[in-house]
Amino acid sequence: MGKIAVVYWSGTGNTENMAHAVADGARKGGASSVEEVTADQFSAADVEKYDAFAFGCPAMGSEMLEEDVFQPMWDEVKDLLGEKKTVLFGSYGWGTGEWMDSWREDAGASGVHVVETAIANNEPDDEALETCRKAGEALI
């Protein structure tokens, strides 16, 4: 039923917790394989190995993606994802979460087929984690 990569960067553990919930949802949805991978261990060479993706990154600075590890990886892979189902997720601690809107626009401009997004203000609560699980199921 599909091989899923859940690729994430987390500074405080909040986005990592969301990644676990997305992966749980994909498993529950019937994925044949779900691999959780940190952003520093994922590259363009890995894209062809998977049928769908979830990418997680918290908002940093002035509502932007983490720029030392995650952003370079994202820039390398986004044009290769094509029509494969993709979920975007992450946490934020200030502002309104507009980094997700900007990220989704960037993904769309690159032809990424975003099926769901999930955000949490700081530590993900039960509702945010359930949204993540449902997003993971949407990858199947």
MODELLER restraints for C-alpha pairs under 7 A, 6 or more apart:
rsr = mdl.restraints
at = mdl.atoms
rsr.add(forms.Gaussian(group=physical.xy_distance, feature=features.Distance(at['CA:1:A'], at['CA:30:A']), mean=6.28, stdev=0.5))
rsr.add(forms.Gaussian(group=physical.xy_distance, feature=features.Distance(at['CA:1:A'], at['CA:31:A']), mean=5.02, stdev=0.5))
rsr.add(forms.Gaussian(group=physical.xy_distance, feature=features.Distance(at['CA:1:A'], at['CA:32:A']), mean=5.17, stdev=0.5))
rsr.add(forms.Gaussian(group=physical.xy_distance, feature=features.Distance(at['CA:1:A'], at['CA:140:A']), mean=6.78, stdev=0.5))
rsr.add(forms.Gaussian(group=physical.xy_distance, feature=features.Distance(at['CA:2:A'], at['CA:31:A']), mean=5.14, stdev=0.5))
rsr.add(forms.Gaussian(group=physical.xy_distance, feature=features.Distance(at['CA:2:A'], at['CA:32:A']), mean=5.28, stdev=0.5))
rsr.add(forms.Gaussian(group=physical.xy_distance, feature=features.Distance(at['CA:2:A'], at['CA:33:A']), mean=6.66, stdev=0.5))
rsr.add(forms.Gaussian(group=physical.xy_distance, feature=features.Distance(at['CA:2:A'], at['CA:51:A']), mean=5.57, stdev=0.5))
rsr.add(forms.Gaussian(group=physical.xy_distance, feature=features.Distance(at['CA:2:A'], at['CA:140:A']), mean=6.76, stdev=0.5))
rsr.add(forms.Gaussian(group=physical.xy_distance, feature=features.Distance(at['CA:3:A'], at['CA:31:A']), mean=6.23, stdev=0.5))
rsr.add(forms.Gaussian(group=physical.xy_distance, feature=features.Distance(at['CA:3:A'], at['CA:32:A']), mean=5.75, stdev=0.5))
rsr.add(forms.Gaussian(group=physical.xy_distance, feature=features.Distance(at['CA:3:A'], at['CA:33:A']), mean=4.68, stdev=0.5))
rsr.add(forms.Gaussian(group=physical.xy_distance, feature=features.Distance(at['CA:3:A'], at['CA:34:A']), mean=5.95, stdev=0.5))
rsr.add(forms.Gaussian(group=physical.xy_distance, feature=features.Distance(at['CA:3:A'], at['CA:50:A']), mean=5.09, stdev=0.5))
rsr.add(forms.Gaussian(group=physical.xy_distance, feature=features.Distance(at['CA:3:A'], at['CA:51:A']), mean=5.26, stdev=0.5))
rsr.add(forms.Gaussian(group=physical.xy_distance, feature=features.Distance(at['CA:3:A'], at['CA:52:A']), mean=6.69, stdev=0.5))
rsr.add(forms.Gaussian(group=physical.xy_distance, feature=features.Distance(at['CA:4:A'], at['CA:31:A']), mean=6.93, stdev=0.5))
rsr.add(forms.Gaussian(group=physical.xy_distance, feature=features.Distance(at['CA:4:A'], at['CA:33:A']), mean=6.10, stdev=0.5))
rsr.add(forms.Gaussian(group=physical.xy_distance, feature=features.Distance(at['CA:4:A'], at['CA:34:A']), mean=4.71, stdev=0.5))
rsr.add(forms.Gaussian(group=physical.xy_distance, feature=features.Distance(at['CA:4:A'], at['CA:35:A']), mean=6.31, stdev=0.5))
rsr.add(forms.Gaussian(group=physical.xy_distance, feature=features.Distance(at['CA:4:A'], at['CA:50:A']), mean=5.68, stdev=0.5))
rsr.add(forms.Gaussian(group=physical.xy_distance, feature=features.Distance(at['CA:4:A'], at['CA:51:A']), mean=6.00, stdev=0.5))
rsr.add(forms.Gaussian(group=physical.xy_distance, feature=features.Distance(at['CA:4:A'], at['CA:52:A']), mean=5.02, stdev=0.5))
rsr.add(forms.Gaussian(group=physical.xy_distance, feature=features.Distance(at['CA:4:A'], at['CA:53:A']), mean=5.59, stdev=0.5))
rsr.add(forms.Gaussian(group=physical.xy_distance, feature=features.Distance(at['CA:5:A'], at['CA:34:A']), mean=5.94, stdev=0.5))
rsr.add(forms.Gaussian(group=physical.xy_distance, feature=features.Distance(at['CA:5:A'], at['CA:35:A']), mean=5.02, stdev=0.5))
rsr.add(forms.Gaussian(group=physical.xy_distance, feature=features.Distance(at['CA:5:A'], at['CA:36:A']), mean=6.06, stdev=0.5))
rsr.add(forms.Gaussian(group=physical.xy_distance, feature=features.Distance(at['CA:5:A'], at['CA:37:A']), mean=6.94, stdev=0.5))
rsr.add(forms.Gaussian(group=physical.xy_distance, feature=features.Distance(at['CA:5:A'], at['CA:50:A']), mean=6.40, stdev=0.5))
rsr.add(forms.Gaussian(group=physical.xy_distance, feature=features.Distance(at['CA:5:A'], at['CA:52:A']), mean=6.61, stdev=0.5))
rsr.add(forms.Gaussian(group=physical.xy_distance, feature=features.Distance(at['CA:5:A'], at['CA:53:A']), mean=4.91, stdev=0.5))
rsr.add(forms.Gaussian(group=physical.xy_distance, feature=features.Distance(at['CA:5:A'], at['CA:54:A']), mean=6.29, stdev=0.5))
rsr.add(forms.Gaussian(group=physical.xy_distance, feature=features.Distance(at['CA:6:A'], at['CA:19:A']), mean=6.49, stdev=0.5))
rsr.add(forms.Gaussian(group=physical.xy_distance, feature=features.Distance(at['CA:6:A'], at['CA:23:A']), mean=6.54, stdev=0.5))
rsr.add(forms.Gaussian(group=physical.xy_distance, feature=features.Distance(at['CA:6:A'], at['CA:35:A']), mean=6.05, stdev=0.5))
rsr.add(forms.Gaussian(group=physical.xy_distance, feature=features.Distance(at['CA:6:A'], at['CA:36:A']), mean=4.69, stdev=0.5))
rsr.add(forms.Gaussian(group=physical.xy_distance, feature=features.Distance(at['CA:6:A'], at['CA:37:A']), mean=6.01, stdev=0.5))
rsr.add(forms.Gaussian(group=physical.xy_distance, feature=features.Distance(at['CA:6:A'], at['CA:53:A']), mean=5.88, stdev=0.5))
rsr.add(forms.Gaussian(group=physical.xy_distance, feature=features.Distance(at['CA:6:A'], at['CA:54:A']), mean=4.62, stdev=0.5))
rsr.add(forms.Gaussian(group=physical.xy_distance, feature=features.Distance(at['CA:6:A'], at['CA:55:A']), mean=5.97, stdev=0.5))
rsr.add(forms.Gaussian(group=physical.xy_distance, feature=features.Distance(at['CA:7:A'], at['CA:36:A']), mean=6.02, stdev=0.5))
rsr.add(forms.Gaussian(group=physical.xy_distance, feature=features.Distance(at['CA:7:A'], at['CA:37:A']), mean=4.79, stdev=0.5))
rsr.add(forms.Gaussian(group=physical.xy_distance, feature=features.Distance(at['CA:7:A'], at['CA:38:A']), mean=5.47, stdev=0.5))
rsr.add(forms.Gaussian(group=physical.xy_distance, feature=features.Distance(at['CA:7:A'], at['CA:39:A']), mean=5.65, stdev=0.5))
rsr.add(forms.Gaussian(group=physical.xy_distance, feature=features.Distance(at['CA:7:A'], at['CA:54:A']), mean=6.06, stdev=0.5))
rsr.add(forms.Gaussian(group=physical.xy_distance, feature=features.Distance(at['CA:7:A'], at['CA:55:A']), mean=4.83, stdev=0.5))
rsr.add(forms.Gaussian(group=physical.xy_distance, feature=features.Distance(at['CA:7:A'], at['CA:56:A']), mean=6.19, stdev=0.5))
rsr.add(forms.Gaussian(group=physical.xy_distance, feature=features.Distance(at['CA:8:A'], at['CA:16:A']), mean=6.89, stdev=0.5))
rsr.add(forms.Gaussian(group=physical.xy_distance, feature=features.Distance(at['CA:8:A'], at['CA:19:A']), mean=6.81, stdev=0.5))
rsr.add(forms.Gaussian(group=physical.xy_distance, feature=features.Distance(at['CA:8:A'], at['CA:37:A']), mean=6.56, stdev=0.5))
rsr.add(forms.Gaussian(group=physical.xy_distance, feature=features.Distance(at['CA:8:A'], at['CA:38:A']), mean=5.02, stdev=0.5))
rsr.add(forms.Gaussian(group=physical.xy_distance, feature=features.Distance(at['CA:8:A'], at['CA:39:A']), mean=5.22, stdev=0.5))
rsr.add(forms.Gaussian(group=physical.xy_distance, feature=features.Distance(at['CA:8:A'], at['CA:55:A']), mean=5.55, stdev=0.5))
rsr.add(forms.Gaussian(group=physical.xy_distance, feature=features.Distance(at['CA:8:A'], at['CA:56:A']), mean=4.31, stdev=0.5))
rsr.add(forms.Gaussian(group=physical.xy_distance, feature=features.Distance(at['CA:8:A'], at['CA:57:A']), mean=5.80, stdev=0.5))
rsr.add(forms.Gaussian(group=physical.xy_distance, feature=features.Distance(at['CA:9:A'], at['CA:38:A']), mean=5.86, stdev=0.5))
rsr.add(forms.Gaussian(group=physical.xy_distance, feature=features.Distance(at['CA:9:A'], at['CA:39:A']), mean=5.52, stdev=0.5))
rsr.add(forms.Gaussian(group=physical.xy_distance, feature=features.Distance(at['CA:9:A'], at['CA:56:A']), mean=6.30, stdev=0.5))
rsr.add(forms.Gaussian(group=physical.xy_distance, feature=features.Distance(at['CA:9:A'], at['CA:57:A']), mean=5.24, stdev=0.5))
rsr.add(forms.Gaussian(group=physical.xy_distance, feature=features.Distance(at['CA:9:A'], at['CA:70:A']), mean=6.33, stdev=0.5))
rsr.add(forms.Gaussian(group=physical.xy_distance, feature=features.Distance(at['CA:10:A'], at['CA:16:A']), mean=5.55, stdev=0.5))
rsr.add(forms.Gaussian(group=physical.xy_distance, feature=features.Distance(at['CA:10:A'], at['CA:57:A']), mean=6.48, stdev=0.5))
rsr.add(forms.Gaussian(group=physical.xy_distance, feature=features.Distance(at['CA:10:A'], at['CA:58:A']), mean=6.76, stdev=0.5))
rsr.add(forms.Gaussian(group=physical.xy_distance, feature=features.Distance(at['CA:14:A'], at['CA:91:A']), mean=6.46, stdev=0.5))
rsr.add(forms.Gaussian(group=physical.xy_distance, feature=features.Distance(at['CA:14:A'], at['CA:122:A']), mean=6.81, stdev=0.5))
rsr.add(forms.Gaussian(group=physical.xy_distance, feature=features.Distance(at['CA:14:A'], at['CA:123:A']), mean=5.19, stdev=0.5))
rsr.add(forms.Gaussian(group=physical.xy_distance, feature=features.Distance(at['CA:14:A'], at['CA:124:A']), mean=6.42, stdev=0.5))
rsr.add(forms.Gaussian(group=physical.xy_distance, feature=features.Distance(at['CA:15:A'], at['CA:56:A']), mean=6.41, stdev=0.5))
rsr.add(forms.Gaussian(group=physical.xy_distance, feature=features.Distance(at['CA:15:A'], at['CA:57:A']), mean=6.41, stdev=0.5))
rsr.add(forms.Gaussian(group=physical.xy_distance, feature=features.Distance(at['CA:15:A'], at['CA:58:A']), mean=6.27, stdev=0.5))
rsr.add(forms.Gaussian(group=physical.xy_distance, feature=features.Distance(at['CA:15:A'], at['CA:90:A']), mean=5.21, stdev=0.5))
rsr.add(forms.Gaussian(group=physical.xy_distance, feature=features.Distance(at['CA:15:A'], at['CA:91:A']), mean=5.81, stdev=0.5))
rsr.add(forms.Gaussian(group=physical.xy_distance, feature=features.Distance(at['CA:18:A'], at['CA:124:A']), mean=6.99, stdev=0.5))
rsr.add(forms.Gaussian(group=physical.xy_distance, feature=features.Distance(at['CA:18:A'], at['CA:129:A']), mean=6.18, stdev=0.5))
rsr.add(forms.Gaussian(group=physical.xy_distance, feature=features.Distance(at['CA:18:A'], at['CA:132:A']), mean=6.26, stdev=0.5))
rsr.add(forms.Gaussian(group=physical.xy_distance, feature=features.Distance(at['CA:19:A'], at['CA:56:A']), mean=6.73, stdev=0.5))
rsr.add(forms.Gaussian(group=physical.xy_distance, feature=features.Distance(at['CA:21:A'], at['CA:129:A']), mean=5.88, stdev=0.5))
rsr.add(forms.Gaussian(group=physical.xy_distance, feature=features.Distance(at['CA:21:A'], at['CA:132:A']), mean=5.58, stdev=0.5))
rsr.add(forms.Gaussian(group=physical.xy_distance, feature=features.Distance(at['CA:21:A'], at['CA:133:A']), mean=5.08, stdev=0.5))
rsr.add(forms.Gaussian(group=physical.xy_distance, feature=features.Distance(at['CA:22:A'], at['CA:132:A']), mean=4.81, stdev=0.5))
rsr.add(forms.Gaussian(group=physical.xy_distance, feature=features.Distance(at['CA:22:A'], at['CA:133:A']), mean=4.66, stdev=0.5))
rsr.add(forms.Gaussian(group=physical.xy_distance, feature=features.Distance(at['CA:22:A'], at['CA:135:A']), mean=6.30, stdev=0.5))
rsr.add(forms.Gaussian(group=physical.xy_distance, feature=features.Distance(at['CA:22:A'], at['CA:136:A']), mean=4.38, stdev=0.5))
rsr.add(forms.Gaussian(group=physical.xy_distance, feature=features.Distance(at['CA:23:A'], at['CA:34:A']), mean=6.32, stdev=0.5))
rsr.add(forms.Gaussian(group=physical.xy_distance, feature=features.Distance(at['CA:23:A'], at['CA:136:A']), mean=6.03, stdev=0.5))
rsr.add(forms.Gaussian(group=physical.xy_distance, feature=features.Distance(at['CA:24:A'], at['CA:133:A']), mean=6.19, stdev=0.5))
rsr.add(forms.Gaussian(group=physical.xy_distance, feature=features.Distance(at['CA:25:A'], at['CA:133:A']), mean=3.95, stdev=0.5))
rsr.add(forms.Gaussian(group=physical.xy_distance, feature=features.Distance(at['CA:25:A'], at['CA:134:A']), mean=5.88, stdev=0.5))
rsr.add(forms.Gaussian(group=physical.xy_distance, feature=features.Distance(at['CA:25:A'], at['CA:136:A']), mean=4.43, stdev=0.5))
rsr.add(forms.Gaussian(group=physical.xy_distance, feature=features.Distance(at['CA:25:A'], at['CA:137:A']), mean=4.86, stdev=0.5))
rsr.add(forms.Gaussian(group=physical.xy_distance, feature=features.Distance(at['CA:26:A'], at['CA:136:A']), mean=4.32, stdev=0.5))
rsr.add(forms.Gaussian(group=physical.xy_distance, feature=features.Distance(at['CA:26:A'], at['CA:137:A']), mean=4.59, stdev=0.5))
rsr.add(forms.Gaussian(group=physical.xy_distance, feature=features.Distance(at['CA:26:A'], at['CA:139:A']), mean=6.57, stdev=0.5))
rsr.add(forms.Gaussian(group=physical.xy_distance, feature=features.Distance(at['CA:26:A'], at['CA:140:A']), mean=6.78, stdev=0.5))
rsr.add(forms.Gaussian(group=physical.xy_distance, feature=features.Distance(at['CA:27:A'], at['CA:34:A']), mean=6.68, stdev=0.5))
rsr.add(forms.Gaussian(group=physical.xy_distance, feature=features.Distance(at['CA:28:A'], at['CA:137:A']), mean=6.89, stdev=0.5))
rsr.add(forms.Gaussian(group=physical.xy_distance, feature=features.Distance(at['CA:29:A'], at['CA:137:A']), mean=4.74, stdev=0.5))
rsr.add(forms.Gaussian(group=physical.xy_distance, feature=features.Distance(at['CA:29:A'], at['CA:140:A']), mean=6.33, stdev=0.5))
rsr.add(forms.Gaussian(group=physical.xy_distance, feature=features.Distance(at['CA:30:A'], at['CA:140:A']), mean=6.98, stdev=0.5))
rsr.add(forms.Gaussian(group=physical.xy_distance, feature=features.Distance(at['CA:31:A'], at['CA:140:A']), mean=6.28, stdev=0.5))
rsr.add(forms.Gaussian(group=physical.xy_distance, feature=features.Distance(at['CA:39:A'], at['CA:69:A']), mean=6.66, stdev=0.5))
rsr.add(forms.Gaussian(group=physical.xy_distance, feature=features.Distance(at['CA:39:A'], at['CA:70:A']), mean=5.74, stdev=0.5))
rsr.add(forms.Gaussian(group=physical.xy_distance, feature=features.Distance(at['CA:39:A'], at['CA:73:A']), mean=6.71, stdev=0.5))
rsr.add(forms.Gaussian(group=physical.xy_distance, feature=features.Distance(at['CA:40:A'], at['CA:69:A']), mean=6.13, stdev=0.5))
rsr.add(forms.Gaussian(group=physical.xy_distance, feature=features.Distance(at['CA:43:A'], at['CA:73:A']), mean=6.25, stdev=0.5))
rsr.add(forms.Gaussian(group=physical.xy_distance, feature=features.Distance(at['CA:43:A'], at['CA:77:A']), mean=6.64, stdev=0.5))
rsr.add(forms.Gaussian(group=physical.xy_distance, feature=features.Distance(at['CA:44:A'], at['CA:76:A']), mean=6.02, stdev=0.5))
rsr.add(forms.Gaussian(group=physical.xy_distance, feature=features.Distance(at['CA:44:A'], at['CA:77:A']), mean=4.96, stdev=0.5))
rsr.add(forms.Gaussian(group=physical.xy_distance, feature=features.Distance(at['CA:51:A'], at['CA:84:A']), mean=6.25, stdev=0.5))
rsr.add(forms.Gaussian(group=physical.xy_distance, feature=features.Distance(at['CA:52:A'], at['CA:84:A']), mean=5.29, stdev=0.5))
rsr.add(forms.Gaussian(group=physical.xy_distance, feature=features.Distance(at['CA:52:A'], at['CA:85:A']), mean=4.94, stdev=0.5))
rsr.add(forms.Gaussian(group=physical.xy_distance, feature=features.Distance(at['CA:52:A'], at['CA:86:A']), mean=5.88, stdev=0.5))
rsr.add(forms.Gaussian(group=physical.xy_distance, feature=features.Distance(at['CA:52:A'], at['CA:139:A']), mean=6.13, stdev=0.5))
rsr.add(forms.Gaussian(group=physical.xy_distance, feature=features.Distance(at['CA:53:A'], at['CA:85:A']), mean=6.39, stdev=0.5))
rsr.add(forms.Gaussian(group=physical.xy_distance, feature=features.Distance(at['CA:53:A'], at['CA:86:A']), mean=4.73, stdev=0.5))
rsr.add(forms.Gaussian(group=physical.xy_distance, feature=features.Distance(at['CA:53:A'], at['CA:87:A']), mean=6.33, stdev=0.5))
rsr.add(forms.Gaussian(group=physical.xy_distance, feature=features.Distance(at['CA:54:A'], at['CA:86:A']), mean=5.43, stdev=0.5))
rsr.add(forms.Gaussian(group=physical.xy_distance, feature=features.Distance(at['CA:54:A'], at['CA:87:A']), mean=4.38, stdev=0.5))
rsr.add(forms.Gaussian(group=physical.xy_distance, feature=features.Distance(at['CA:54:A'], at['CA:88:A']), mean=5.76, stdev=0.5))
rsr.add(forms.Gaussian(group=physical.xy_distance, feature=features.Distance(at['CA:55:A'], at['CA:87:A']), mean=6.21, stdev=0.5))
rsr.add(forms.Gaussian(group=physical.xy_distance, feature=features.Distance(at['CA:55:A'], at['CA:88:A']), mean=4.99, stdev=0.5))
rsr.add(forms.Gaussian(group=physical.xy_distance, feature=features.Distance(at['CA:55:A'], at['CA:89:A']), mean=6.28, stdev=0.5))
rsr.add(forms.Gaussian(group=physical.xy_distance, feature=features.Distance(at['CA:56:A'], at['CA:88:A']), mean=5.81, stdev=0.5))
rsr.add(forms.Gaussian(group=physical.xy_distance, feature=features.Distance(at['CA:56:A'], at['CA:89:A']), mean=4.59, stdev=0.5))
rsr.add(forms.Gaussian(group=physical.xy_distance, feature=features.Distance(at['CA:56:A'], at['CA:90:A']), mean=5.08, stdev=0.5))
rsr.add(forms.Gaussian(group=physical.xy_distance, feature=features.Distance(at['CA:57:A'], at['CA:65:A']), mean=6.34, stdev=0.5))
rsr.add(forms.Gaussian(group=physical.xy_distance, feature=features.Distance(at['CA:57:A'], at['CA:66:A']), mean=6.87, stdev=0.5))
rsr.add(forms.Gaussian(group=physical.xy_distance, feature=features.Distance(at['CA:57:A'], at['CA:89:A']), mean=6.48, stdev=0.5))
rsr.add(forms.Gaussian(group=physical.xy_distance, feature=features.Distance(at['CA:57:A'], at['CA:90:A']), mean=4.82, stdev=0.5))
rsr.add(forms.Gaussian(group=physical.xy_distance, feature=features.Distance(at['CA:58:A'], at['CA:65:A']), mean=6.58, stdev=0.5))
rsr.add(forms.Gaussian(group=physical.xy_distance, feature=features.Distance(at['CA:58:A'], at['CA:90:A']), mean=4.56, stdev=0.5))
rsr.add(forms.Gaussian(group=physical.xy_distance, feature=features.Distance(at['CA:58:A'], at['CA:91:A']), mean=4.60, stdev=0.5))
rsr.add(forms.Gaussian(group=physical.xy_distance, feature=features.Distance(at['CA:58:A'], at['CA:92:A']), mean=5.64, stdev=0.5))
rsr.add(forms.Gaussian(group=physical.xy_distance, feature=features.Distance(at['CA:59:A'], at['CA:65:A']), mean=5.54, stdev=0.5))
rsr.add(forms.Gaussian(group=physical.xy_distance, feature=features.Distance(at['CA:59:A'], at['CA:91:A']), mean=6.36, stdev=0.5))
rsr.add(forms.Gaussian(group=physical.xy_distance, feature=features.Distance(at['CA:59:A'], at['CA:92:A']), mean=4.99, stdev=0.5))
rsr.add(forms.Gaussian(group=physical.xy_distance, feature=features.Distance(at['CA:59:A'], at['CA:99:A']), mean=6.10, stdev=0.5))
rsr.add(forms.Gaussian(group=physical.xy_distance, feature=features.Distance(at['CA:60:A'], at['CA:66:A']), mean=5.68, stdev=0.5))
rsr.add(forms.Gaussian(group=physical.xy_distance, feature=features.Distance(at['CA:63:A'], at['CA:98:A']), mean=6.53, stdev=0.5))
rsr.add(forms.Gaussian(group=physical.xy_distance, feature=features.Distance(at['CA:63:A'], at['CA:99:A']), mean=4.66, stdev=0.5))
rsr.add(forms.Gaussian(group=physical.xy_distance, feature=features.Distance(at['CA:64:A'], at['CA:99:A']), mean=5.42, stdev=0.5))
rsr.add(forms.Gaussian(group=physical.xy_distance, feature=features.Distance(at['CA:65:A'], at['CA:71:A']), mean=5.98, stdev=0.5))
rsr.add(forms.Gaussian(group=physical.xy_distance, feature=features.Distance(at['CA:78:A'], at['CA:107:A']), mean=6.75, stdev=0.5))
rsr.add(forms.Gaussian(group=physical.xy_distance, feature=features.Distance(at['CA:78:A'], at['CA:110:A']), mean=6.39, stdev=0.5))
rsr.add(forms.Gaussian(group=physical.xy_distance, feature=features.Distance(at['CA:78:A'], at['CA:112:A']), mean=6.73, stdev=0.5))
rsr.add(forms.Gaussian(group=physical.xy_distance, feature=features.Distance(at['CA:79:A'], at['CA:110:A']), mean=5.41, stdev=0.5))
rsr.add(forms.Gaussian(group=physical.xy_distance, feature=features.Distance(at['CA:79:A'], at['CA:111:A']), mean=6.90, stdev=0.5))
rsr.add(forms.Gaussian(group=physical.xy_distance, feature=features.Distance(at['CA:81:A'], at['CA:112:A']), mean=5.89, stdev=0.5))
rsr.add(forms.Gaussian(group=physical.xy_distance, feature=features.Distance(at['CA:82:A'], at['CA:111:A']), mean=5.67, stdev=0.5))
rsr.add(forms.Gaussian(group=physical.xy_distance, feature=features.Distance(at['CA:82:A'], at['CA:112:A']), mean=5.26, stdev=0.5))
rsr.add(forms.Gaussian(group=physical.xy_distance, feature=features.Distance(at['CA:82:A'], at['CA:113:A']), mean=6.65, stdev=0.5))
rsr.add(forms.Gaussian(group=physical.xy_distance, feature=features.Distance(at['CA:83:A'], at['CA:112:A']), mean=6.18, stdev=0.5))
rsr.add(forms.Gaussian(group=physical.xy_distance, feature=features.Distance(at['CA:83:A'], at['CA:113:A']), mean=5.10, stdev=0.5))
rsr.add(forms.Gaussian(group=physical.xy_distance, feature=features.Distance(at['CA:84:A'], at['CA:113:A']), mean=6.15, stdev=0.5))
rsr.add(forms.Gaussian(group=physical.xy_distance, feature=features.Distance(at['CA:85:A'], at['CA:113:A']), mean=5.41, stdev=0.5))
rsr.add(forms.Gaussian(group=physical.xy_distance, feature=features.Distance(at['CA:85:A'], at['CA:114:A']), mean=6.13, stdev=0.5))
rsr.add(forms.Gaussian(group=physical.xy_distance, feature=features.Distance(at['CA:85:A'], at['CA:115:A']), mean=6.11, stdev=0.5))
rsr.add(forms.Gaussian(group=physical.xy_distance, feature=features.Distance(at['CA:85:A'], at['CA:139:A']), mean=5.75, stdev=0.5))
rsr.add(forms.Gaussian(group=physical.xy_distance, feature=features.Distance(at['CA:86:A'], at['CA:113:A']), mean=5.83, stdev=0.5))
rsr.add(forms.Gaussian(group=physical.xy_distance, feature=features.Distance(at['CA:86:A'], at['CA:114:A']), mean=4.69, stdev=0.5))
rsr.add(forms.Gaussian(group=physical.xy_distance, feature=features.Distance(at['CA:86:A'], at['CA:115:A']), mean=5.84, stdev=0.5))
rsr.add(forms.Gaussian(group=physical.xy_distance, feature=features.Distance(at['CA:86:A'], at['CA:139:A']), mean=6.79, stdev=0.5))
rsr.add(forms.Gaussian(group=physical.xy_distance, feature=features.Distance(at['CA:87:A'], at['CA:114:A']), mean=5.63, stdev=0.5))
rsr.add(forms.Gaussian(group=physical.xy_distance, feature=features.Distance(at['CA:87:A'], at['CA:115:A']), mean=5.85, stdev=0.5))
rsr.add(forms.Gaussian(group=physical.xy_distance, feature=features.Distance(at['CA:87:A'], at['CA:116:A']), mean=5.02, stdev=0.5))
rsr.add(forms.Gaussian(group=physical.xy_distance, feature=features.Distance(at['CA:87:A'], at['CA:117:A']), mean=5.61, stdev=0.5))
rsr.add(forms.Gaussian(group=physical.xy_distance, feature=features.Distance(at['CA:87:A'], at['CA:135:A']), mean=6.57, stdev=0.5))
rsr.add(forms.Gaussian(group=physical.xy_distance, feature=features.Distance(at['CA:88:A'], at['CA:116:A']), mean=6.65, stdev=0.5))
rsr.add(forms.Gaussian(group=physical.xy_distance, feature=features.Distance(at['CA:88:A'], at['CA:117:A']), mean=4.78, stdev=0.5))
rsr.add(forms.Gaussian(group=physical.xy_distance, feature=features.Distance(at['CA:88:A'], at['CA:118:A']), mean=6.56, stdev=0.5))
rsr.add(forms.Gaussian(group=physical.xy_distance, feature=features.Distance(at['CA:89:A'], at['CA:117:A']), mean=5.43, stdev=0.5))
rsr.add(forms.Gaussian(group=physical.xy_distance, feature=features.Distance(at['CA:89:A'], at['CA:118:A']), mean=4.58, stdev=0.5))
rsr.add(forms.Gaussian(group=physical.xy_distance, feature=features.Distance(at['CA:89:A'], at['CA:119:A']), mean=5.58, stdev=0.5))
rsr.add(forms.Gaussian(group=physical.xy_distance, feature=features.Distance(at['CA:90:A'], at['CA:118:A']), mean=6.60, stdev=0.5))
rsr.add(forms.Gaussian(group=physical.xy_distance, feature=features.Distance(at['CA:90:A'], at['CA:119:A']), mean=5.10, stdev=0.5))
rsr.add(forms.Gaussian(group=physical.xy_distance, feature=features.Distance(at['CA:90:A'], at['CA:120:A']), mean=6.54, stdev=0.5))
rsr.add(forms.Gaussian(group=physical.xy_distance, feature=features.Distance(at['CA:91:A'], at['CA:119:A']), mean=5.37, stdev=0.5))
rsr.add(forms.Gaussian(group=physical.xy_distance, feature=features.Distance(at['CA:91:A'], at['CA:120:A']), mean=4.58, stdev=0.5))
rsr.add(forms.Gaussian(group=physical.xy_distance, feature=features.Distance(at['CA:91:A'], at['CA:121:A']), mean=5.64, stdev=0.5))
rsr.add(forms.Gaussian(group=physical.xy_distance, feature=features.Distance(at['CA:91:A'], at['CA:122:A']), mean=5.72, stdev=0.5))
rsr.add(forms.Gaussian(group=physical.xy_distance, feature=features.Distance(at['CA:92:A'], at['CA:120:A']), mean=6.39, stdev=0.5))
rsr.add(forms.Gaussian(group=physical.xy_distance, feature=features.Distance(at['CA:92:A'], at['CA:121:A']), mean=5.09, stdev=0.5))
rsr.add(forms.Gaussian(group=physical.xy_distance, feature=features.Distance(at['CA:92:A'], at['CA:122:A']), mean=5.47, stdev=0.5))
rsr.add(forms.Gaussian(group=physical.xy_distance, feature=features.Distance(at['CA:93:A'], at['CA:121:A']), mean=5.60, stdev=0.5))
rsr.add(forms.Gaussian(group=physical.xy_distance, feature=features.Distance(at['CA:93:A'], at['CA:122:A']), mean=4.92, stdev=0.5))
rsr.add(forms.Gaussian(group=physical.xy_distance, feature=features.Distance(at['CA:115:A'], at['CA:138:A']), mean=6.85, stdev=0.5))
rsr.add(forms.Gaussian(group=physical.xy_distance, feature=features.Distance(at['CA:116:A'], at['CA:135:A']), mean=5.63, stdev=0.5))
rsr.add(forms.Gaussian(group=physical.xy_distance, feature=features.Distance(at['CA:117:A'], at['CA:135:A']), mean=6.95, stdev=0.5))
rsr.add(forms.Gaussian(group=physical.xy_distance, feature=features.Distance(at['CA:118:A'], at['CA:131:A']), mean=6.24, stdev=0.5))
rsr.add(forms.Gaussian(group=physical.xy_distance, feature=features.Distance(at['CA:118:A'], at['CA:132:A']), mean=5.87, stdev=0.5))
rsr.add(forms.Gaussian(group=physical.xy_distance, feature=features.Distance(at['CA:119:A'], at['CA:128:A']), mean=6.86, stdev=0.5))
rsr.add(forms.Gaussian(group=physical.xy_distance, feature=features.Distance(at['CA:120:A'], at['CA:128:A']), mean=5.79, stdev=0.5))
